[in-house]
Amino acid sequence: MQSRKKIILGLDTSGAPLLVALEQDGKVVSRRRKGVKQERLLFPAVNSALEAAGAELKDIERIFIVRGPGRFTGIRISLTFASMLKYLNKTEVRGATLFEVLRRQVETSKKFAAWKKENPSGALAVILHAFREEYFLQIFDGQNAGPAWLSREELLQRLSGYSAPLMLAGSDKNGASLAELAGSQYAYADEKDCFVRPATLTAMAKDDSLAQDALEPLYLKPARFELVIPK
């Protein structure tokens, strides 16, 4: 009887591009798909990665999902897919927010370590473009303050009113640098740490501390709602 392959799968369907990362025997295969119709893109991308590894859905032992924030349908489709694998295959599920994924990439970088040494009271702020002039923000400073959905003006006010030094990570519209948005008064994470890497997803799939609330979505922004900007 042929032994079952051991596959780890990581998914980020929270926005564009969709990212699928598959690890087998330490080798990572990834697929990126442009577009916002994640419900149409997910299964072909997963199948492509599985075919490259010579594996099937039943071989997936662990799955990691980005549980938000982002596009409502995109978040929901990965949660549904992970739930299906958990029920049918007994696949172990791990999950974290996009804030936490980028935080892991930045806080393990040499640049952040050097900046933190010079700014011991400083904190990391992860900023994600949401829609038009709207943004998601979470500041990791040990205060356990939750993430926020903000207008551009509210975001800039929140940053300027923060009392300690900040390093910013994330991206603006169409993947543009945050420096054009926030200005030169902040430190910025390396660009390579501001976008999700396939290996980060598969590494986080192995983190047992991410089992709790793994299937709990973080929508932040209700579907089809926009912030009302005072005139």
Backbone bond lengths (Angstrom), bond angles and torsions (degrees), N, CA, C in turn:
res aa  C-N    CA-C-N  psi(-1)  N-CA   C-N-CA  omega(-1)  CA-C   N-CA-C  phi
1 M - - - 1.472 - - 1.532 109.85 -
2 Q 1.314 116.15 128.74 1.455 120.65 -178.30 1.527 110.69 -70.63
3 S 1.337 115.35 131.74 1.462 119.57 -178.60 1.520 110.52 -70.19
4 R 1.307 115.06 149.26 1.461 121.52 -178.89 1.516 110.20 -73.48
5 K 1.331 116.11 135.50 1.457 120.70 176.75 1.523 109.05 -70.51
6 K 1.327 116.15 148.64 1.459 121.16 178.86 1.516 108.69 -105.21
7 I 1.323 114.99 107.42 1.458 121.72 -174.19 1.525 109.77 -116.62
8 I 1.337 115.48 135.85 1.460 122.40 171.32 1.523 107.10 -113.08
9 L 1.329 116.16 131.64 1.455 121.35 -177.17 1.515 110.24 -121.56
10 G 1.333 116.48 135.41 1.459 121.87 174.72 1.521 109.88 -122.71
11 L 1.333 116.67 137.66 1.464 121.05 -178.38 1.522 111.21 -129.60
12 D 1.321 115.31 136.83 1.463 121.02 166.38 1.515 107.24 -128.65
13 T 1.322 115.69 100.97 1.467 122.00 178.60 1.527 110.80 -111.69
14 S 1.329 116.75 17.36 1.464 120.92 -174.71 1.519 112.79 -73.25
15 G 1.322 117.49 -18.10 1.455 121.11 -178.76 1.512 109.99 -166.42
16 A 1.314 116.38 -163.41 1.459 121.46 179.66 1.529 109.90 -107.63
17 P 1.351 116.78 138.32 1.454 125.93 -0.63 1.529 111.83 -81.46
18 L 1.320 115.86 154.61 1.455 120.96 172.34 1.532 108.21 -69.01
19 L 1.334 116.46 140.86 1.456 120.62 -178.82 1.523 110.36 -127.22
20 V 1.325 115.32 128.17 1.459 122.98 173.36 1.523 107.47 -118.00
21 A 1.321 117.21 129.15 1.461 122.02 177.91 1.520 108.88 -127.76
22 L 1.317 116.26 129.07 1.461 121.78 -177.89 1.527 108.56 -125.57
23 E 1.322 115.88 131.80 1.475 119.83 178.56 1.521 110.10 -119.81
24 Q 1.327 114.47 132.22 1.458 121.68 174.78 1.521 108.19 -139.42
25 D 1.330 116.36 123.32 1.470 121.99 179.64 1.527 112.03 53.24
26 G 1.338 116.31 38.91 1.462 120.95 176.63 1.509 114.87 83.42
27 K 1.331 118.31 -5.13 1.460 121.91 179.43 1.519 109.56 -100.06
28 V 1.331 116.26 130.84 1.469 121.27 -177.31 1.523 110.15 -105.30
29 V 1.318 115.73 128.78 1.459 123.73 173.45 1.524 107.31 -112.67
30 S 1.316 117.82 134.13 1.470 119.14 -178.23 1.522 110.96 -131.09
31 R 1.314 113.59 155.86 1.459 122.03 175.41 1.520 108.53 -136.88
32 R 1.313 116.68 130.89 1.467 122.21 174.71 1.525 108.32 -116.54
33 R 1.318 115.30 138.74 1.460 119.87 179.24 1.521 109.55 -132.40
34 K 1.324 117.06 124.65 1.457 122.15 179.13 1.524 110.15 -77.33
35 G 1.326 115.14 155.96 1.455 120.42 178.63 1.510 111.72 114.20
36 V 1.329 116.18 166.88 1.464 121.08 -177.86 1.527 112.68 -110.94
37 K 1.320 117.81 3.58 1.459 121.10 177.72 1.529 108.87 -91.29
38 Q 1.351 115.44 66.27 1.456 119.45 -175.63 1.519 113.00 -59.38
39 E 1.343 116.68 -30.37 1.462 120.29 179.77 1.524 111.78 -64.90
40 R 1.320 117.15 -22.48 1.465 121.07 176.82 1.532 111.42 -94.77
41 L 1.302 116.91 -24.73 1.462 121.38 -174.38 1.520 113.97 -89.40
42 L 1.347 116.82 -27.44 1.457 120.15 -169.87 1.524 113.32 -62.66
43 F 1.315 117.99 -55.46 1.463 119.71 -172.62 1.531 113.00 -64.29
44 P 1.331 120.35 -42.64 1.468 119.06 175.32 1.529 112.86 -61.23
45 A 1.335 116.65 -37.10 1.468 119.55 179.90 1.522 111.11 -68.50
46 V 1.336 117.11 -43.04 1.468 120.82 177.56 1.520 110.33 -63.27
47 N 1.330 117.55 -44.42 1.459 120.76 179.87 1.523 111.83 -62.39
48 S 1.325 116.30 -38.83 1.463 120.38 178.22 1.529 111.29 -62.51
49 A 1.331 116.54 -44.08 1.459 120.31 179.15 1.525 111.28 -66.14
50 L 1.336 117.19 -40.95 1.459 121.09 179.10 1.528 111.02 -64.90
51 E 1.318 117.52 -40.86 1.466 121.04 178.54 1.525 110.66 -62.57
52 A 1.344 116.46 -39.08 1.464 120.01 179.26 1.524 111.44 -63.46
53 A 1.334 116.05 -29.10 1.465 121.20 -179.74 1.532 111.87 -94.26
54 G 1.340 117.22 -2.51 1.446 120.64 -176.95 1.516 112.23 64.80
55 A 1.329 116.36 36.42 1.467 121.81 -175.03 1.519 110.98 -124.84
56 E 1.336 115.09 173.71 1.458 122.45 179.24 1.522 109.52 -129.58
57 L 1.327 115.93 170.52 1.460 120.79 179.28 1.524 112.15 -55.58
58 K 1.323 116.83 -37.32 1.465 120.78 -177.09 1.528 112.41 -66.92
59 D 1.345 117.01 -14.12 1.466 120.91 -178.85 1.526 113.01 -85.59
60 I 1.339 117.24 -8.43 1.468 120.18 -176.70 1.526 109.52 -75.59
61 E 1.330 116.22 113.57 1.465 121.42 -179.41 1.514 112.73 -89.32
62 R 1.330 115.34 -33.55 1.466 120.28 178.86 1.509 109.45 -138.20
63 I 1.322 114.85 146.81 1.453 120.31 175.31 1.522 108.75 -135.01
64 F 1.316 115.21 137.55 1.466 121.47 174.73 1.517 108.10 -115.41
65 I 1.328 116.48 134.26 1.457 120.80 178.34 1.520 110.80 -125.93
66 V 1.327 115.12 144.14 1.465 121.08 169.82 1.521 106.14 -83.94
67 R 1.329 116.86 116.23 1.465 120.65 -170.41 1.529 113.18 -96.51
68 G 1.312 116.63 17.65 1.447 121.82 174.62 1.519 111.45 127.53
69 P 1.328 116.97 178.35 1.462 127.31 -4.73 1.530 111.12 -79.59
70 G 1.322 115.70 173.94 1.448 120.02 179.24 1.509 110.95 154.85
71 R 1.309 114.92 -152.54 1.463 121.17 -178.39 1.522 109.84 -69.47
72 F 1.322 117.01 130.41 1.459 122.67 -173.83 1.533 111.75 -54.83
73 T 1.329 116.70 -51.32 1.463 120.38 -178.23 1.513 111.44 -65.78
74 G 1.320 116.86 -37.88 1.454 120.54 179.14 1.518 112.59 -61.36
75 I 1.316 116.36 -45.04 1.472 120.37 178.09 1.522 109.98 -63.70
76 R 1.302 116.04 -44.13 1.463 120.97 -176.10 1.527 111.99 -63.48
77 I 1.338 118.03 -37.09 1.461 120.38 -175.44 1.525 111.35 -68.51
78 S 1.335 117.91 -37.27 1.467 118.81 178.55 1.521 111.25 -73.64
79 L 1.334 117.55 -34.52 1.460 120.72 175.96 1.530 110.66 -63.31
80 T 1.323 115.98 -41.53 1.463 120.31 178.93 1.521 110.95 -66.24
81 F 1.318 116.49 -42.58 1.463 121.39 179.84 1.529 110.69 -62.69
82 A 1.341 116.46 -45.35 1.466 120.46 179.16 1.519 111.19 -64.82
83 S 1.321 117.11 -39.61 1.465 121.11 178.23 1.524 111.12 -62.77
84 M 1.316 116.28 -39.52 1.461 121.20 178.76 1.532 110.73 -63.18
85 L 1.341 116.50 -45.30 1.468 119.90 179.59 1.526 111.12 -64.93
86 K 1.318 115.89 -38.90 1.467 119.58 178.88 1.524 110.84 -62.10
87 Y 1.310 116.23 -40.70 1.466 120.70 -177.33 1.532 111.87 -75.03
88 L 1.333 117.16 -43.99 1.459 120.92 -174.40 1.523 113.61 -83.33
89 N 1.339 116.29 -38.93 1.466 120.89 -172.60 1.515 114.43 -109.56
90 K 1.347 116.80 -4.63 1.462 120.77 -171.45 1.526 110.80 61.34
91 T 1.318 115.84 28.98 1.466 120.83 178.07 1.522 109.87 -65.55
92 E 1.324 116.34 135.61 1.464 121.08 177.42 1.528 109.12 -78.65
93 V 1.322 116.16 134.50 1.463 121.19 -175.65 1.524 110.65 -112.03
94 R 1.314 115.08 133.96 1.458 122.25 173.43 1.521 107.37 -125.86
95 G 1.323 117.00 148.97 1.456 119.13 -179.16 1.514 112.19 -153.21
96 A 1.316 115.89 153.58 1.465 122.22 177.14 1.522 107.90 -156.34
97 T 1.313 116.09 165.11 1.468 120.44 178.04 1.523 109.75 -80.50
98 L 1.314 114.93 163.31 1.458 120.08 176.39 1.525 110.36 -64.20
99 F 1.321 116.70 -32.37 1.471 120.07 174.18 1.529 110.57 -57.08
100 E 1.323 115.96 -45.78 1.464 120.93 -176.19 1.521 112.22 -70.43
101 V 1.329 116.60 -32.73 1.462 120.16 177.20 1.524 110.41 -64.68
102 L 1.336 116.29 -49.12 1.470 119.15 179.63 1.518 111.11 -67.51
103 R 1.321 116.75 -34.62 1.461 119.90 176.68 1.522 110.53 -58.42
104 R 1.326 117.06 -44.87 1.463 120.20 -179.03 1.521 110.75 -61.81
105 Q 1.323 116.21 -42.14 1.467 118.92 -179.47 1.520 111.55 -64.61
106 V 1.329 116.57 -43.84 1.466 120.27 -176.45 1.523 111.46 -71.74
107 E 1.333 117.19 -46.37 1.461 119.80 -173.41 1.524 113.58 -71.37
108 T 1.315 117.71 -11.18 1.467 120.52 174.52 1.529 111.73 -98.58
109 S 1.337 116.92 6.41 1.466 120.73 -178.89 1.528 111.77 -89.09
110 K 1.311 115.52 154.33 1.470 121.37 177.33 1.532 110.67 -65.95
111 K 1.315 116.85 -35.98 1.465 120.24 -179.06 1.516 110.81 -62.60
112 F 1.332 116.95 -44.56 1.461 119.53 179.79 1.522 110.71 -66.19
113 A 1.330 117.57 -40.69 1.467 120.95 -179.88 1.527 110.61 -60.48
114 A 1.339 116.86 -42.56 1.469 120.84 179.19 1.522 110.94 -66.97
115 W 1.340 116.50 -42.01 1.468 120.21 179.35 1.523 110.82 -65.41
116 K 1.323 117.05 -41.00 1.457 121.17 -178.88 1.526 110.75 -66.25
117 K 1.309 116.98 -33.14 1.468 120.57 177.80 1.519 110.45 -64.70
118 E 1.338 116.49 -37.14 1.460 121.12 178.97 1.531 111.99 -82.19
119 N 1.326 116.76 -22.28 1.469 121.88 -177.84 1.526 109.58 -131.23
120 P 1.323 117.69 71.36 1.472 120.40 -175.01 1.529 114.36 -60.69
121 S 1.325 116.86 -23.71 1.470 119.45 178.60 1.527 112.01 -92.82
122 G 1.324 116.37 0.15 1.463 120.63 -176.57 1.512 112.72 -73.45
123 A 1.337 115.60 163.56 1.461 121.82 -177.62 1.522 110.25 -137.06
124 L 1.308 114.67 158.52 1.457 121.49 177.37 1.523 109.77 -95.06
125 A 1.327 116.63 129.92 1.462 122.46 175.73 1.516 108.65 -114.75
126 V 1.323 116.65 119.91 1.466 121.34 178.00 1.522 108.31 -99.59
127 I 1.318 115.77 124.51 1.464 122.57 -176.85 1.519 108.93 -119.93
128 L 1.318 116.41 129.36 1.460 122.02 179.95 1.523 109.14 -124.94
129 H 1.313 116.47 130.36 1.457 118.56 176.07 1.517 109.09 -70.46
130 A 1.324 116.50 132.57 1.460 121.37 -177.52 1.529 111.58 -99.84
131 F 1.339 116.49 -64.74 1.459 121.03 -174.94 1.516 108.30 -165.75
132 R 1.311 116.69 129.39 1.460 121.65 -179.57 1.533 110.59 49.54
133 E 1.350 116.86 -114.60 1.471 119.49 -178.96 1.525 111.02 -102.81
134 E 1.329 117.34 39.30 1.462 122.47 -179.34 1.524 110.02 -121.85
135 Y 1.340 114.75 148.10 1.463 120.62 -175.96 1.521 110.88 -140.79
136 F 1.332 114.68 155.89 1.465 122.24 170.44 1.524 107.42 -106.75
137 L 1.327 116.07 140.73 1.467 120.90 -177.72 1.515 110.35 -139.02
138 Q 1.330 115.91 137.56 1.454 120.97 165.72 1.518 108.87 -141.39
139 I 1.337 115.25 130.19 1.461 121.92 177.74 1.522 108.22 -104.77
140 F 1.310 116.16 124.40 1.460 121.89 -179.05 1.532 109.02 -97.88
141 D 1.327 114.40 96.10 1.460 119.53 -176.58 1.528 112.66 -133.52
142 G 1.331 117.16 13.32 1.458 120.33 179.64 1.507 113.94 81.38
143 Q 1.330 118.33 2.64 1.465 121.50 -179.51 1.536 112.13 -90.64
144 N 1.324 116.07 -3.33 1.461 121.91 178.30 1.530 113.12 59.83
145 A 1.319 116.37 27.62 1.467 120.00 176.28 1.518 109.04 -75.38
146 G 1.306 116.96 131.62 1.451 120.51 -176.79 1.511 112.91 -72.96
147 P 1.318 117.06 169.21 1.465 121.18 177.83 1.524 111.12 -69.68
148 A 1.321 115.46 159.85 1.465 120.75 -176.45 1.519 110.87 -132.49
149 W 1.322 114.75 152.80 1.466 123.72 173.74 1.522 106.23 -109.86
150 L 1.331 116.83 117.29 1.458 120.96 -168.56 1.517 112.06 -134.22
151 S 1.333 115.20 153.73 1.461 119.34 168.75 1.527 108.09 -74.91
152 R 1.306 116.53 168.61 1.466 120.86 178.85 1.526 110.17 -58.12
153 E 1.318 116.40 -44.53 1.462 120.27 -178.91 1.527 111.21 -64.88
154 E 1.321 116.73 -42.34 1.459 120.17 178.60 1.519 111.53 -64.39
155 L 1.320 116.38 -38.65 1.463 120.59 177.96 1.520 110.92 -61.35
156 L 1.319 116.67 -50.22 1.463 120.29 -177.93 1.530 111.27 -63.80
157 Q 1.328 117.20 -35.76 1.460 120.93 176.75 1.530 111.07 -66.45
158 R 1.324 115.85 -41.01 1.465 120.20 179.51 1.536 110.87 -63.23
159 L 1.317 116.08 -41.08 1.461 120.16 -179.97 1.526 111.31 -69.00
160 S 1.333 116.24 -47.15 1.472 119.63 -176.91 1.515 112.00 -67.30
161 G 1.331 116.88 -26.48 1.458 120.33 179.91 1.510 114.09 -86.19
162 Y 1.332 117.12 -2.04 1.462 119.91 -178.72 1.522 108.99 -76.22
163 S 1.318 117.16 136.08 1.470 120.97 -169.54 1.516 114.67 -85.28
164 A 1.314 118.92 -13.19 1.467 121.78 -177.26 1.527 110.04 -115.11
165 P 1.329 117.62 162.87 1.472 120.03 177.44 1.524 110.96 -60.68
166 L 1.326 115.42 148.05 1.457 121.00 -179.58 1.522 111.28 -127.15
167 M 1.330 115.37 140.46 1.458 121.13 164.12 1.520 106.14 -107.50
168 L 1.329 116.09 130.14 1.455 121.13 -178.03 1.524 110.85 -101.25
169 A 1.327 115.39 139.29 1.457 121.52 176.45 1.512 108.66 -135.03
170 G 1.322 116.89 149.09 1.453 121.69 -178.66 1.514 109.94 126.02
171 S 1.319 116.96 -158.23 1.458 120.23 -178.17 1.520 111.12 -153.40
172 D 1.313 114.26 159.72 1.466 121.70 178.05 1.530 108.95 -93.14
173 K 1.304 116.68 -162.95 1.460 121.83 -179.08 1.524 110.87 -56.21
174 N 1.323 115.50 138.56 1.465 122.37 176.97 1.526 112.87 56.24
175 G 1.333 115.67 28.66 1.454 119.83 176.56 1.515 115.09 78.23
176 A 1.340 117.87 12.22 1.460 120.85 -178.98 1.529 110.96 -69.41
177 S 1.320 115.67 158.40 1.458 121.46 179.85 1.524 111.36 -64.87
178 L 1.329 115.63 145.57 1.465 120.79 176.56 1.522 112.24 -71.98
179 A 1.317 117.36 -16.59 1.462 120.32 -177.07 1.519 111.64 -61.34
180 E 1.334 117.25 -34.74 1.460 120.15 178.42 1.526 111.70 -69.99
181 L 1.310 115.94 -25.63 1.461 121.38 179.46 1.524 112.08 -82.48
182 A 1.329 115.87 -48.42 1.467 120.45 -169.82 1.527 114.92 -100.66
183 G 1.319 118.29 -20.08 1.450 119.60 177.61 1.515 114.46 97.76
184 S 1.323 115.42 -177.53 1.466 122.13 -170.97 1.527 114.08 -90.40
185 Q 1.318 118.49 2.10 1.467 120.05 -176.29 1.525 113.02 -81.90
186 Y 1.337 116.84 -1.16 1.464 120.31 -178.55 1.523 110.87 -118.02
187 A 1.326 114.82 158.05 1.464 120.16 169.39 1.527 107.47 -85.16
188 Y 1.323 115.95 153.11 1.456 120.16 -178.11 1.523 111.00 -128.33
189 A 1.329 115.14 139.12 1.458 120.21 176.88 1.525 109.69 -68.27
190 D 1.328 116.17 156.81 1.456 120.16 175.89 1.526 110.05 -59.64
191 E 1.308 115.72 144.73 1.470 120.73 -177.94 1.529 111.89 -56.84
192 K 1.326 117.05 -38.78 1.473 120.39 -177.80 1.523 112.26 -63.63
193 D 1.343 117.24 -21.03 1.460 121.00 179.41 1.523 112.61 -92.75
194 C 1.331 116.87 -3.30 1.467 121.30 -176.04 1.520 113.01 -96.34
195 F 1.323 116.58 -1.41 1.460 122.02 177.16 1.521 108.46 -128.87
196 V 1.301 116.83 142.63 1.459 121.35 -172.95 1.526 111.07 -64.94
197 R 1.319 115.92 129.66 1.452 121.52 176.83 1.533 109.65 -98.93
198 P 1.339 117.78 142.65 1.468 120.51 179.73 1.521 113.34 -54.49
199 A 1.324 116.92 -43.04 1.464 120.18 -177.08 1.522 112.36 -64.99
200 T 1.333 116.81 -26.73 1.466 119.75 177.23 1.526 110.40 -67.27
201 L 1.323 116.73 -40.67 1.456 120.31 -179.87 1.533 111.44 -63.60
202 T 1.323 116.82 -45.30 1.462 118.80 -178.78 1.527 111.42 -71.01
203 A 1.326 116.78 -32.01 1.470 119.56 176.66 1.527 110.54 -66.33
204 M 1.333 116.85 -40.43 1.457 120.53 -179.20 1.535 111.34 -71.44
205 A 1.320 117.16 -23.34 1.460 120.47 174.63 1.523 111.58 -63.31
206 K 1.318 116.83 -24.43 1.470 121.84 -178.42 1.522 112.27 -89.25
207 D 1.323 116.97 -3.92 1.468 121.96 -175.88 1.528 109.30 -88.03
208 D 1.319 116.21 105.73 1.465 120.27 -176.52 1.528 112.90 -67.02
209 S 1.318 117.69 -20.26 1.467 119.67 178.59 1.529 111.78 -68.49
210 L 1.334 116.99 -12.75 1.465 121.33 -178.39 1.523 112.59 -96.52
211 A 1.335 116.38 13.96 1.463 120.11 179.02 1.519 111.35 -76.30
212 Q 1.330 116.74 -36.05 1.463 120.18 -178.24 1.530 110.90 -68.35
213 D 1.317 116.21 132.72 1.472 122.80 179.47 1.528 112.87 61.12
214 A 1.341 116.51 23.65 1.458 120.00 -176.62 1.522 112.74 -61.48
215 L 1.327 117.16 -29.40 1.459 121.37 -178.40 1.531 112.36 -104.46
216 E 1.327 116.25 17.71 1.463 121.36 178.59 1.533 109.08 -93.61
217 P 1.321 119.10 112.64 1.464 120.06 -175.97 1.527 112.75 -72.70
218 L 1.315 115.76 151.59 1.462 121.82 170.98 1.526 106.37 -118.33
219 Y 1.310 115.60 95.18 1.457 119.63 -178.11 1.528 111.69 -83.81
220 L 1.338 117.85 -39.93 1.472 124.80 -175.98 1.523 112.12 61.34
221 K 1.323 117.02 -57.21 1.457 120.24 -179.23 1.519 109.83 -103.01
222 P 1.329 118.86 121.08 1.466 120.38 177.45 1.525 111.10 -61.89
223 A 1.310 116.57 149.57 1.464 120.93 179.40 1.526 110.89 -59.39
224 R 1.333 115.90 133.65 1.466 124.65 175.24 1.522 113.54 65.86
225 F 1.330 117.77 17.38 1.457 120.09 176.94 1.525 109.89 -106.14
226 E 1.293 115.57 148.62 1.461 122.24 174.42 1.507 108.78 -128.25
227 L 1.309 116.09 152.22 1.454 119.83 174.97 1.517 109.74 -69.91
228 V 1.299 115.03 142.65 1.465 120.16 175.91 1.518 108.36 -88.01
229 I 1.314 115.96 114.37 1.451 121.00 -177.70 1.535 109.85 -93.29
230 P 1.333 117.47 117.86 1.475 120.15 -179.93 1.518 111.26 -59.10
231 K 1.315 116.58 140.87 1.471 120.46 178.69 1.521 110.59 -93.84
